[in-house]
Structure formats: structure tokens, C-alpha cells
């Protein structure tokens, strides 16, 4: 069980998180936590594109049974 704490955030940020949370099927707090994780990873890895970091973190959060196996592209005959 994780502990929680209440914080005050700007209403505009809350509204953005609410909209993105609905799109991404997360709770509002889950969306803000995701943004924080992306930001932390981006600061720790400034050489990686933020989109790569966000997609990687989202993929790691997917339940394993919902993932699809990696299938390499076949090489074309030359």
C-alpha cells in the first residue's frame, strides 16, 4: 500500500491532467504521477527524446498479458 499526501496545484494544470487522464485511461493523480516520472527520466537522460521516454514508461506500465510479441521485419531480398 502506498501512502498519499494532498497538494495544491494550479487549476489549469488540474484541468490538463483531467483531460489527458481520460484519454490515457488513468486517474488524474495517475496522470500527474506519469508526467512526474517522464520529467524525472528526461532530466536523468537529457540525450533521449521526451517522446521516447514517455512511450517507454507507458509500455513498461502495460500489463504483460496485454502486450504483443516483438516480430522483426523480414529482410527484403537484394
PDB file with SEQRES, HELIX, SHEET and CRYST1 records, atoms N, CA, C and O in Angstrom:
SEQRES   1 A   78  UNK UNK UNK UNK UNK UNK UNK UNK UNK UNK UNK UNK UNK          
SEQRES   2 A   78  UNK UNK UNK UNK UNK UNK UNK UNK UNK UNK UNK UNK UNK          
SEQRES   3 A   78  UNK UNK UNK UNK UNK UNK UNK UNK UNK UNK UNK UNK UNK          
SEQRES   4 A   78  UNK UNK UNK UNK UNK UNK UNK UNK UNK UNK UNK UNK UNK          
SEQRES   5 A   78  UNK UNK UNK UNK UNK UNK UNK UNK UNK UNK UNK UNK UNK          
SEQRES   6 A   78  UNK UNK UNK UNK UNK UNK UNK UNK UNK UNK UNK UNK UNK          
HELIX    1 AA1 UNK A   11  UNK A   24  1                                  14    
HELIX    2 AA2 UNK A   28  UNK A   44  1                                  17    
HELIX    3 AA3 UNK A   50  UNK A   61  1                                  12    
HELIX    4 AA4 UNK A   64  UNK A   66  5                                   3    
CRYST1    1.000    1.000    1.000  90.00  90.00  90.00 P 1           1          
ATOM      1  N   UNK A   1       0.844  -1.176   0.000  1.00  0.00           N  
ATOM      2  CA  UNK A   1       0.000   0.000   0.000  1.00  0.00           C  
ATOM      3  C   UNK A   1       0.890   1.239   0.000  1.00  0.00           C  
ATOM      4  O   UNK A   1       1.860   1.313   0.753  1.00  0.00           O  
ATOM      5  N   UNK A   2       0.560   2.193  -0.834  1.00  0.00           N  
ATOM      6  CA  UNK A   2       1.339   3.417  -0.890  1.00  0.00           C  
ATOM      7  C   UNK A   2       0.675   4.483  -0.042  1.00  0.00           C  
ATOM      8  O   UNK A   2      -0.544   4.501   0.126  1.00  0.00           O  
ATOM      9  N   UNK A   3       1.492   5.360   0.482  1.00  0.00           N  
ATOM     10  CA  UNK A   3       0.929   6.469   1.245  1.00  0.00           C  
ATOM     11  C   UNK A   3       0.676   7.632   0.302  1.00  0.00           C  
ATOM     12  O   UNK A   3       1.324   7.750  -0.738  1.00  0.00           O  
ATOM     13  N   UNK A   4      -0.249   8.474   0.658  1.00  0.00           N  
ATOM     14  CA  UNK A   4      -0.594   9.623  -0.173  1.00  0.00           C  
ATOM     15  C   UNK A   4      -0.507  10.896   0.647  1.00  0.00           C  
ATOM     16  O   UNK A   4      -0.492  10.873   1.878  1.00  0.00           O  
ATOM     17  N   UNK A   5      -0.452  11.996  -0.063  1.00  0.00           N  
ATOM     18  CA  UNK A   5      -0.491  13.299   0.570  1.00  0.00           C  
ATOM     19  C   UNK A   5      -1.242  14.250  -0.344  1.00  0.00           C  
ATOM     20  O   UNK A   5      -1.270  14.050  -1.558  1.00  0.00           O  
ATOM     21  N   UNK A   6      -1.831  15.247   0.205  1.00  0.00           N  
ATOM     22  CA  UNK A   6      -2.562  16.234  -0.588  1.00  0.00           C  
ATOM     23  C   UNK A   6      -1.641  17.398  -0.916  1.00  0.00           C  
ATOM     24  O   UNK A   6      -0.834  17.826  -0.091  1.00  0.00           O  
ATOM     25  N   UNK A   7      -1.777  17.903  -2.142  1.00  0.00           N  
ATOM     26  CA  UNK A   7      -1.032  19.088  -2.550  1.00  0.00           C  
ATOM     27  C   UNK A   7      -1.969  20.025  -3.290  1.00  0.00           C  
ATOM     28  O   UNK A   7      -3.021  19.610  -3.776  1.00  0.00           O  
ATOM     29  N   UNK A   8      -1.586  21.277  -3.372  1.00  0.00           N  
ATOM     30  CA  UNK A   8      -2.355  22.244  -4.145  1.00  0.00           C  
ATOM     31  C   UNK A   8      -1.653  22.429  -5.477  1.00  0.00           C  
ATOM     32  O   UNK A   8      -0.436  22.606  -5.530  1.00  0.00           O  
ATOM     33  N   UNK A   9      -2.429  22.385  -6.554  1.00  0.00           N  
ATOM     34  CA  UNK A   9      -1.876  22.657  -7.870  1.00  0.00           C  
ATOM     35  C   UNK A   9      -2.779  23.657  -8.584  1.00  0.00           C  
ATOM     36  O   UNK A   9      -3.944  23.834  -8.228  1.00  0.00           O  
ATOM     37  N   UNK A  10      -2.226  24.289  -9.573  1.00  0.00           N  
ATOM     38  CA  UNK A  10      -2.959  25.257 -10.363  1.00  0.00           C  
ATOM     39  C   UNK A  10      -4.147  24.584 -11.043  1.00  0.00           C  
ATOM     40  O   UNK A  10      -4.029  23.453 -11.514  1.00  0.00           O  
ATOM     41  N   UNK A  11      -5.276  25.258 -11.099  1.00  0.00           N  
ATOM     42  CA  UNK A  11      -6.493  24.706 -11.712  1.00  0.00           C  
ATOM     43  C   UNK A  11      -6.266  24.348 -13.175  1.00  0.00           C  
ATOM     44  O   UNK A  11      -6.795  23.345 -13.654  1.00  0.00           O  
ATOM     45  N   UNK A  12      -5.484  25.158 -13.891  1.00  0.00           N  
ATOM     46  CA  UNK A  12      -5.220  24.870 -15.306  1.00  0.00           C  
ATOM     47  C   UNK A  12      -4.459  23.555 -15.460  1.00  0.00           C  
ATOM     48  O   UNK A  12      -4.748  22.777 -16.369  1.00  0.00           O  
ATOM     49  N   UNK A  13      -3.486  23.301 -14.576  1.00  0.00           N  
ATOM     50  CA  UNK A  13      -2.744  22.041 -14.618  1.00  0.00           C  
ATOM     51  C   UNK A  13      -3.669  20.873 -14.297  1.00  0.00           C  
ATOM     52  O   UNK A  13      -3.593  19.820 -14.929  1.00  0.00           O  
ATOM     53  N   UNK A  14      -4.535  21.065 -13.319  1.00  0.00           N  
ATOM     54  CA  UNK A  14      -5.504  20.029 -12.963  1.00  0.00           C  
ATOM     55  C   UNK A  14      -6.405  19.700 -14.148  1.00  0.00           C  
ATOM     56  O   UNK A  14      -6.661  18.532 -14.442  1.00  0.00           O  
ATOM     57  N   UNK A  15      -6.880  20.740 -14.822  1.00  0.00           N  
ATOM     58  CA  UNK A  15      -7.761  20.526 -15.974  1.00  0.00           C  
ATOM     59  C   UNK A  15      -7.045  19.799 -17.112  1.00  0.00           C  
ATOM     60  O   UNK A  15      -7.638  18.947 -17.774  1.00  0.00           O  
ATOM     61  N   UNK A  16      -5.768  20.134 -17.344  1.00  0.00           N  
ATOM     62  CA  UNK A  16      -4.978  19.422 -18.363  1.00  0.00           C  
ATOM     63  C   UNK A  16      -4.806  17.950 -17.978  1.00  0.00           C  
ATOM     64  O   UNK A  16      -4.952  17.056 -18.811  1.00  0.00           O  
ATOM     65  N   UNK A  17      -4.496  17.718 -16.711  1.00  0.00           N  
ATOM     66  CA  UNK A  17      -4.325  16.346 -16.239  1.00  0.00           C  
ATOM     67  C   UNK A  17      -5.626  15.564 -16.354  1.00  0.00           C  
ATOM     68  O   UNK A  17      -5.615  14.384 -16.707  1.00  0.00           O  
ATOM     69  N   UNK A  18      -6.738  16.212 -16.059  1.00  0.00           N  
ATOM     70  CA  UNK A  18      -8.044  15.549 -16.144  1.00  0.00           C  
ATOM     71  C   UNK A  18      -8.345  15.134 -17.582  1.00  0.00           C  
ATOM     72  O   UNK A  18      -8.814  14.024 -17.832  1.00  0.00           O  
ATOM     73  N   UNK A  19      -8.073  16.037 -18.524  1.00  0.00           N  
ATOM     74  CA  UNK A  19      -8.328  15.728 -19.939  1.00  0.00           C  
ATOM     75  C   UNK A  19      -7.408  14.613 -20.431  1.00  0.00           C  
ATOM     76  O   UNK A  19      -7.866  13.676 -21.085  1.00  0.00           O  
ATOM     77  N   UNK A  20      -6.114  14.708 -20.122  1.00  0.00           N  
ATOM     78  CA  UNK A  20      -5.172  13.675 -20.556  1.00  0.00           C  
ATOM     79  C   UNK A  20      -5.441  12.350 -19.867  1.00  0.00           C  
ATOM     80  O   UNK A  20      -5.282  11.292 -20.476  1.00  0.00           O  
ATOM     81  N   UNK A  21      -5.847  12.393 -18.605  1.00  0.00           N  
ATOM     82  CA  UNK A  21      -6.140  11.166 -17.861  1.00  0.00           C  
ATOM     83  C   UNK A  21      -7.272  10.395 -18.520  1.00  0.00           C  
ATOM     84  O   UNK A  21      -7.217   9.170 -18.624  1.00  0.00           O  
ATOM     85  N   UNK A  22      -8.293  11.108 -18.961  1.00  0.00           N  
ATOM     86  CA  UNK A  22      -9.419  10.438 -19.623  1.00  0.00           C  
ATOM     87  C   UNK A  22      -8.963   9.785 -20.919  1.00  0.00           C  
ATOM     88  O   UNK A  22      -9.365   8.664 -21.230  1.00  0.00           O  
ATOM     89  N   UNK A  23      -8.125  10.485 -21.675  1.00  0.00           N  
ATOM     90  CA  UNK A  23      -7.621   9.952 -22.944  1.00  0.00           C  
ATOM     91  C   UNK A  23      -6.732   8.738 -22.725  1.00  0.00           C  
ATOM     92  O   UNK A  23      -6.796   7.770 -23.484  1.00  0.00           O  
ATOM     93  N   UNK A  24      -5.907   8.787 -21.691  1.00  0.00           N  
ATOM     94  CA  UNK A  24      -4.926   7.729 -21.435  1.00  0.00           C  
ATOM     95  C   UNK A  24      -5.432   6.647 -20.477  1.00  0.00           C  
ATOM     96  O   UNK A  24      -4.681   5.740 -20.117  1.00  0.00           O  
ATOM     97  N   UNK A  25      -6.681   6.736 -20.069  1.00  0.00           N  
ATOM     98  CA  UNK A  25      -7.293   5.755 -19.154  1.00  0.00           C  
ATOM     99  C   UNK A  25      -6.527   5.661 -17.836  1.00  0.00           C  
ATOM    100  O   UNK A  25      -6.240   4.574 -17.336  1.00  0.00           O  
ATOM    101  N   UNK A  26      -6.206   6.838 -17.291  1.00  0.00           N  
ATOM    102  CA  UNK A  26      -5.553   6.920 -15.982  1.00  0.00           C  
ATOM    103  C   UNK A  26      -6.422   7.758 -15.060  1.00  0.00           C  
ATOM    104  O   UNK A  26      -7.323   8.466 -15.512  1.00  0.00           O  
ATOM    105  N   UNK A  27      -6.146   7.673 -13.765  1.00  0.00           N  
ATOM    106  CA  UNK A  27      -6.762   8.617 -12.835  1.00  0.00           C  
ATOM    107  C   UNK A  27      -6.043   9.953 -12.994  1.00  0.00           C  
ATOM    108  O   UNK A  27      -4.974  10.021 -13.601  1.00  0.00           O  
ATOM    109  N   UNK A  28      -6.628  11.003 -12.452  1.00  0.00           N  
ATOM    110  CA  UNK A  28      -5.975  12.313 -12.526  1.00  0.00           C  
ATOM    111  C   UNK A  28      -4.649  12.272 -11.773  1.00  0.00           C  
ATOM    112  O   UNK A  28      -3.642  12.779 -12.269  1.00  0.00           O  
ATOM    113  N   UNK A  29      -4.635  11.680 -10.596  1.00  0.00           N  
ATOM    114  CA  UNK A  29      -3.374  11.589  -9.857  1.00  0.00           C  
ATOM    115  C   UNK A  29      -2.388  10.688 -10.595  1.00  0.00           C  
ATOM    116  O   UNK A  29      -1.183  10.943 -10.582  1.00  0.00           O  
ATOM    117  N   UNK A  30      -2.894   9.638 -11.238  1.00  0.00           N  
ATOM    118  CA  UNK A  30      -2.019   8.769 -12.029  1.00  0.00           C  
ATOM    119  C   UNK A  30      -1.396   9.506 -13.197  1.00  0.00           C  
ATOM    120  O   UNK A  30      -0.239   9.265 -13.544  1.00  0.00           O  
ATOM    121  N   UNK A  31      -2.165  10.415 -13.812  1.00  0.00           N  
ATOM    122  CA  UNK A  31      -1.632  11.203 -14.922  1.00  0.00           C  
ATOM    123  C   UNK A  31      -0.533  12.146 -14.450  1.00  0.00           C  
ATOM    124  O   UNK A  31       0.504  12.275 -15.102  1.00  0.00           O  
ATOM    125  N   UNK A  32      -0.758  12.795 -13.332  1.00  0.00           N  
ATOM    126  CA  UNK A  32       0.262  13.703 -12.792  1.00  0.00           C  
ATOM    127  C   UNK A  32       1.501  12.919 -12.377  1.00  0.00           C  
ATOM    128  O   UNK A  32       2.622  13.386 -12.582  1.00  0.00           O  
ATOM    129  N   UNK A  33       1.318  11.738 -11.797  1.00  0.00           N  
ATOM    130  CA  UNK A  33       2.461  10.887 -11.445  1.00  0.00           C  
ATOM    131  C   UNK A  33       3.228  10.463 -12.689  1.00  0.00           C  
ATOM    132  O   UNK A  33       4.458  10.411 -12.672  1.00  0.00           O  
ATOM    133  N   UNK A  34       2.504  10.154 -13.781  1.00  0.00           N  
ATOM    134  CA  UNK A  34       3.150   9.782 -15.037  1.00  0.00           C  
ATOM    135  C   UNK A  34       3.975  10.948 -15.563  1.00  0.00           C  
ATOM    136  O   UNK A  34       5.131  10.772 -15.946  1.00  0.00           O  
ATOM    137  N   UNK A  35       3.376  12.153 -15.583  1.00  0.00           N  
ATOM    138  CA  UNK A  35       4.127  13.329 -16.021  1.00  0.00           C  
ATOM    139  C   UNK A  35       5.381  13.534 -15.185  1.00  0.00           C  
ATOM    140  O   UNK A  35       6.441  13.868 -15.716  1.00  0.00           O  
ATOM    141  N   UNK A  36       5.259  13.333 -13.872  1.00  0.00           N  
ATOM    142  CA  UNK A  36       6.420  13.498 -12.992  1.00  0.00           C  
ATOM    143  C   UNK A  36       7.494  12.459 -13.320  1.00  0.00           C  
ATOM    144  O   UNK A  36       8.683  12.778 -13.334  1.00  0.00           O  
ATOM    145  N   UNK A  37       7.084  11.230 -13.581  1.00  0.00           N  
ATOM    146  CA  UNK A  37       8.050  10.178 -13.928  1.00  0.00           C  
ATOM    147  C   UNK A  37       8.749  10.492 -15.249  1.00  0.00           C  
ATOM    148  O   UNK A  37       9.956  10.292 -15.380  1.00  0.00           O  
ATOM    149  N   UNK A  38       7.984  10.986 -16.233  1.00  0.00           N  
ATOM    150  CA  UNK A  38       8.571  11.361 -17.520  1.00  0.00           C  
ATOM    151  C   UNK A  38       9.562  12.499 -17.312  1.00  0.00           C  
ATOM    152  O   UNK A  38      10.673  12.458 -17.841  1.00  0.00           O  
ATOM    153  N   UNK A  39       9.175  13.500 -16.558  1.00  0.00           N  
ATOM    154  CA  UNK A  39      10.068  14.631 -16.286  1.00  0.00           C  
ATOM    155  C   UNK A  39      11.334  14.215 -15.576  1.00  0.00           C  
ATOM    156  O   UNK A  39      12.422  14.674 -15.923  1.00  0.00           O  
ATOM    157  N   UNK A  40      11.207  13.351 -14.588  1.00  0.00           N  
ATOM    158  CA  UNK A  40      12.385  12.874 -13.846  1.00  0.00           C  
ATOM    159  C   UNK A  40      13.312  12.103 -14.768  1.00  0.00           C  
ATOM    160  O   UNK A  40      14.525  12.314 -14.755  1.00  0.00           O  
ATOM    161  N   UNK A  41      12.741  11.203 -15.575  1.00  0.00           N  
ATOM    162  CA  UNK A  41      13.546  10.412 -16.506  1.00  0.00           C  
ATOM    163  C   UNK A  41      14.195  11.311 -17.562  1.00  0.00           C  
ATOM    164  O   UNK A  41      15.335  11.075 -17.961  1.00  0.00           O  
ATOM    165  N   UNK A  42      13.476  12.334 -18.012  1.00  0.00           N  
ATOM    166  CA  UNK A  42      14.039  13.258 -19.004  1.00  0.00           C  
ATOM    167  C   UNK A  42      15.218  14.035 -18.416  1.00  0.00           C  
ATOM    168  O   UNK A  42      16.219  14.249 -19.100  1.00  0.00           O  
ATOM    169  N   UNK A  43      15.109  14.451 -17.175  1.00  0.00           N  
ATOM    170  CA  UNK A  43      16.220  15.153 -16.525  1.00  0.00           C  
ATOM    171  C   UNK A  43      17.416  14.216 -16.328  1.00  0.00           C  
ATOM    172  O   UNK A  43      18.568  14.631 -16.456  1.00  0.00           O  
ATOM    173  N   UNK A  44      17.131  12.964 -16.018  1.00  0.00           N  
ATOM    174  CA  UNK A  44      18.204  11.984 -15.813  1.00  0.00           C  
ATOM    175  C   UNK A  44      18.839  11.525 -17.122  1.00  0.00           C  
ATOM    176  O   UNK A  44      19.968  11.035 -17.122  1.00  0.00           O  
ATOM    177  N   UNK A  45      18.129  11.679 -18.232  1.00  0.00           N  
ATOM    178  CA  UNK A  45      18.591  11.205 -19.544  1.00  0.00           C  
ATOM    179  C   UNK A  45      18.387  12.289 -20.599  1.00  0.00           C  
ATOM    180  O   UNK A  45      17.556  12.128 -21.493  1.00  0.00           O  
ATOM    181  N   UNK A  46      19.126  13.382 -20.509  1.00  0.00           N  
ATOM    182  CA  UNK A  46      18.876  14.509 -21.423  1.00  0.00           C  
ATOM    183  C   UNK A  46      19.154  14.200 -22.892  1.00  0.00           C  
ATOM    184  O   UNK A  46      18.733  14.949 -23.774  1.00  0.00           O  
ATOM    185  N   UNK A  47      19.859  13.104 -23.160  1.00  0.00           N  
ATOM    186  CA  UNK A  47      20.154  12.735 -24.553  1.00  0.00           C  
ATOM    187  C   UNK A  47      19.002  11.991 -25.231  1.00  0.00           C  
ATOM    188  O   UNK A  47      19.031  11.799 -26.447  1.00  0.00           O  
ATOM    189  N   UNK A  48      17.996  11.573 -24.472  1.00  0.00           N  
ATOM    190  CA  UNK A  48      16.860  10.840 -25.045  1.00  0.00           C  
ATOM    191  C   UNK A  48      15.703  11.782 -25.332  1.00  0.00           C  
ATOM    192  O   UNK A  48      15.442  12.694 -24.547  1.00  0.00           O  
ATOM    193  N   UNK A  49      15.001  11.578 -26.449  1.00  0.00           N  
ATOM    194  CA  UNK A  49      13.817  12.393 -26.724  1.00  0.00           C  
ATOM    195  C   UNK A  49      12.725  12.122 -25.676  1.00  0.00           C  
ATOM    196  O   UNK A  49      12.533  10.984 -25.249  1.00  0.00           O  
ATOM    197  N   UNK A  50      12.032  13.158 -25.279  1.00  0.00           N  
ATOM    198  CA  UNK A  50      10.981  13.016 -24.277  1.00  0.00           C  
ATOM    199  C   UNK A  50       9.905  12.049 -24.756  1.00  0.00           C  
ATOM    200  O   UNK A  50       9.367  11.282 -23.957  1.00  0.00           O  
ATOM    201  N   UNK A  51       9.586  12.075 -26.041  1.00  0.00           N  
ATOM    202  CA  UNK A  51       8.559  11.161 -26.562  1.00  0.00           C  
ATOM    203  C   UNK A  51       8.990   9.700 -26.382  1.00  0.00           C  
ATOM    204  O   UNK A  51       8.157   8.846 -26.078  1.00  0.00           O  
ATOM    205  N   UNK A  52      10.276   9.409 -26.568  1.00  0.00           N  
ATOM    206  CA  UNK A  52      10.781   8.050 -26.369  1.00  0.00           C  
ATOM    207  C   UNK A  52      10.630   7.648 -24.898  1.00  0.00           C  
ATOM    208  O   UNK A  52      10.213   6.531 -24.590  1.00  0.00           O  
ATOM    209  N   UNK A  53      10.971   8.563 -24.005  1.00  0.00           N  
ATOM    210  CA  UNK A  53      10.860   8.293 -22.569  1.00  0.00           C  
ATOM    211  C   UNK A  53       9.403   8.023 -22.197  1.00  0.00           C  
ATOM    212  O   UNK A  53       9.106   7.051 -21.503  1.00  0.00           O  
ATOM    213  N   UNK A  54       8.495   8.887 -22.660  1.00  0.00           N  
ATOM    214  CA  UNK A  54       7.080   8.732 -22.325  1.00  0.00           C  
ATOM    215  C   UNK A  54       6.527   7.412 -22.854  1.00  0.00           C  
ATOM    216  O   UNK A  54       5.813   6.705 -22.143  1.00  0.00           O  
ATOM    217  N   UNK A  55       6.857   7.082 -24.097  1.00  0.00           N  
ATOM    218  CA  UNK A  55       6.370   5.828 -24.677  1.00  0.00           C  
ATOM    219  C   UNK A  55       6.961   4.620 -23.967  1.00  0.00           C  
ATOM    220  O   UNK A  55       6.270   3.620 -23.774  1.00  0.00           O  
ATOM    221  N   UNK A  56       8.217   4.696 -23.578  1.00  0.00           N  
ATOM    222  CA  UNK A  56       8.859   3.589 -22.865  1.00  0.00           C  
ATOM    223  C   UNK A  56       8.214   3.372 -21.505  1.00  0.00           C  
ATOM    224  O   UNK A  56       7.933   2.235 -21.127  1.00  0.00           O  
ATOM    225  N   UNK A  57       7.975   4.456 -20.766  1.00  0.00           N  
ATOM    226  CA  UNK A  57       7.342   4.330 -19.452  1.00  0.00           C  
ATOM    227  C   UNK A  57       5.913   3.804 -19.581  1.00  0.00           C  
ATOM    228  O   UNK A  57       5.478   2.987 -18.769  1.00  0.00           O  
ATOM    229  N   UNK A  58       5.189   4.263 -20.588  1.00  0.00           N  
ATOM    230  CA  UNK A  58       3.818   3.774 -20.798  1.00  0.00           C  
ATOM    231  C   UNK A  58       3.833   2.290 -21.137  1.00  0.00           C  
ATOM    232  O   UNK A  58       2.995   1.533 -20.646  1.00  0.00           O  
ATOM    233  N   UNK A  59       4.772   1.871 -21.969  1.00  0.00           N  
ATOM    234  CA  UNK A  59       4.860   0.457 -22.340  1.00  0.00           C  
ATOM    235  C   UNK A  59       5.215  -0.412 -21.137  1.00  0.00           C  
ATOM    236  O   UNK A  59       4.689  -1.514 -20.978  1.00  0.00           O  
ATOM    237  N   UNK A  60       6.111   0.094 -20.295  1.00  0.00           N  
ATOM    238  CA  UNK A  60       6.503  -0.672 -19.102  1.00  0.00           C  
ATOM    239  C   UNK A  60       5.345  -0.818 -18.122  1.00  0.00           C  
ATOM    240  O   UNK A  60       5.320  -1.763 -17.334  1.00  0.00           O  
ATOM    241  N   UNK A  61       4.389   0.103 -18.161  1.00  0.00           N  
ATOM    242  CA  UNK A  61       3.255   0.053 -17.242  1.00  0.00           C  
ATOM    243  C   UNK A  61       2.130  -0.854 -17.740  1.00  0.00           C  
ATOM    244  O   UNK A  61       1.224  -1.188 -16.976  1.00  0.00           O  
ATOM    245  N   UNK A  62       2.177  -1.254 -19.011  1.00  0.00           N  
ATOM    246  CA  UNK A  62       1.138  -2.128 -19.555  1.00  0.00           C  
ATOM    247  C   UNK A  62       1.189  -3.499 -18.891  1.00  0.00           C  
ATOM    248  O   UNK A  62       2.267  -4.036 -18.637  1.00  0.00           O  
ATOM    249  N   UNK A  63       0.010  -4.063 -18.610  1.00  0.00           N  
ATOM    250  CA  UNK A  63       0.008  -5.436 -18.096  1.00  0.00           C  
ATOM    251  C   UNK A  63       0.649  -6.377 -19.119  1.00  0.00           C  
ATOM    252  O   UNK A  63       0.390  -6.266 -20.317  1.00  0.00           O  
ATOM    253  N   UNK A  64       1.458  -7.271 -18.657  1.00  0.00           N  
ATOM    254  CA  UNK A  64       2.215  -8.161 -19.537  1.00  0.00           C  
ATOM    255  C   UNK A  64       1.319  -8.956 -20.484  1.00  0.00           C  
ATOM    256  O   UNK A  64       1.683  -9.194 -21.636  1.00  0.00           O  
ATOM    257  N   UNK A  65       0.152  -9.363 -19.998  1.00  0.00           N  
ATOM    258  CA  UNK A  65      -0.732 -10.174 -20.838  1.00  0.00           C  
ATOM    259  C   UNK A  65      -1.375  -9.366 -21.961  1.00  0.00           C  
ATOM    260  O   UNK A  65      -1.960  -9.952 -22.872  1.00  0.00           O  
ATOM    261  N   UNK A  66      -1.284  -8.049 -21.923  1.00  0.00           N  
ATOM    262  CA  UNK A  66      -1.846  -7.215 -22.982  1.00  0.00           C  
ATOM    263  C   UNK A  66      -0.814  -6.827 -24.037  1.00  0.00           C  
ATOM    264  O   UNK A  66      -1.157  -6.184 -25.029  1.00  0.00           O  
ATOM    265  N   UNK A  67       0.425  -7.204 -23.837  1.00  0.00           N  
ATOM    266  CA  UNK A  67       1.467  -6.836 -24.790  1.00  0.00           C  
ATOM    267  C   UNK A  67       1.483  -7.802 -25.967  1.00  0.00           C  
ATOM    268  O   UNK A  67       1.003  -8.931 -25.867  1.00  0.00           O  
ATOM    269  N   UNK A  68       2.033  -7.348 -27.063  1.00  0.00           N  
ATOM    270  CA  UNK A  68       2.183  -8.223 -28.223  1.00  0.00           C  
ATOM    271  C   UNK A  68       3.660  -8.543 -28.394  1.00  0.00           C  
ATOM    272  O   UNK A  68       4.532  -7.733 -28.083  1.00  0.00           O  
ATOM    273  N   UNK A  69       3.910  -9.714 -28.884  1.00  0.00           N  
ATOM    274  CA  UNK A  69       5.298 -10.147 -29.078  1.00  0.00           C  
ATOM    275  C   UNK A  69       5.972  -9.321 -30.171  1.00  0.00           C  
ATOM    276  O   UNK A  69       5.332  -8.922 -31.144  1.00  0.00           O  
ATOM    277  N   UNK A  70       7.257  -9.072 -30.002  1.00  0.00           N  
ATOM    278  CA  UNK A  70       8.027  -8.360 -30.998  1.00  0.00           C  
ATOM    279  C   UNK A  70       8.267  -9.269 -32.189  1.00  0.00           C  
ATOM    280  O   UNK A  70       8.724 -10.401 -32.031  1.00  0.00           O  
ATOM    281  N   UNK A  71       7.965  -8.783 -33.367  1.00  0.00           N  
ATOM    282  CA  UNK A  71       8.194  -9.528 -34.587  1.00  0.00           C  
ATOM    283  C   UNK A  71       9.078  -8.662 -35.467  1.00  0.00           C  
ATOM    284  O   UNK A  71       8.640  -7.615 -35.943  1.00  0.00           O  
ATOM    285  N   UNK A  72      10.314  -9.082 -35.689  1.00  0.00           N  
ATOM    286  CA  UNK A  72      11.206  -8.261 -36.532  1.00  0.00           C  
ATOM    287  C   UNK A  72      10.720  -8.225 -37.964  1.00  0.00           C  
ATOM    288  O   UNK A  72      10.104  -9.173 -38.452  1.00  0.00           O  
ATOM    289  N   UNK A  73      11.004  -7.123 -38.630  1.00  0.00           N  
ATOM    290  CA  UNK A  73      10.663  -7.021 -40.045  1.00  0.00           C  
ATOM    291  C   UNK A  73      11.537  -7.994 -40.824  1.00  0.00           C  
ATOM    292  O   UNK A  73      12.722  -8.152 -40.533  1.00  0.00           O  
ATOM    293  N   UNK A  74      10.949  -8.634 -41.802  1.00  0.00           N  
ATOM    294  CA  UNK A  74      11.749  -9.548 -42.608  1.00  0.00           C  
ATOM    295  C   UNK A  74      12.619  -8.744 -43.549  1.00  0.00           C  
ATOM    296  O   UNK A  74      12.225  -7.680 -44.026  1.00  0.00           O  
ATOM    297  N   UNK A  75      13.793  -9.259 -43.809  1.00  0.00           N  
ATOM    298  CA  UNK A  75      14.700  -8.577 -44.723  1.00  0.00           C  
ATOM    299  C   UNK A  75      14.240  -8.808 -46.151  1.00  0.00           C  
ATOM    300  O   UNK A  75      13.839  -9.913 -46.519  1.00  0.00           O  
ATOM    301  N   UNK A  76      14.303  -7.760 -46.945  1.00  0.00           N  
ATOM    302  CA  UNK A  76      13.928  -7.931 -48.347  1.00  0.00           C  
ATOM    303  C   UNK A  76      15.098  -8.520 -49.098  1.00  0.00           C  
ATOM    304  O   UNK A  76      16.253  -8.232 -48.786  1.00  0.00           O  
ATOM    305  N   UNK A  77      14.812  -9.323 -50.061  1.00  0.00           N  
ATOM    306  CA  UNK A  77      15.874  -9.954 -50.872  1.00  0.00           C  
ATOM    307  C   UNK A  77      16.557  -8.886 -51.729  1.00  0.00           C  
ATOM    308  O   UNK A  77      15.888  -8.045 -52.328  1.00  0.00           O  
ATOM    309  N   UNK A  78      17.853  -8.922 -51.782  1.00  0.00           N  
ATOM    310  CA  UNK A  78      18.593  -7.947 -52.591  1.00  0.00           C  
ATOM    311  C   UNK A  78      19.265  -8.605 -53.764  1.00  0.00           C  
ATOM    312  O   UNK A  78      19.932  -7.932 -54.551  1.00  0.00           O  
TER     313      UNK A  78                                                      
END                                                                             
